[in-house]
């Protein structure tokens, strides 16, 4: 499973299909938080 927006690939398709999404959710959360910090540092909120 790959999310090209954040450059994240997870080689556990069966686990994802079973609903085990925590690694993907953590990657998305980390990316979102990093982008928000960049925007705040640049003064764009």
C-alpha positions, 0 to 999 in steps of 0.5 A: 500500500502506497500513499504518494502524497506523503511518500509512504509505502507499507508492504503489508497488504493483507494486514491493511485489508484486515483493518490494521491501519495504525502504521498508515495513520501514524505516517499521515499524522506525522506528515500532517503535523510536520506540514502544520509546523512548517506553515506556522514557522513561515507565518502561514496559518 
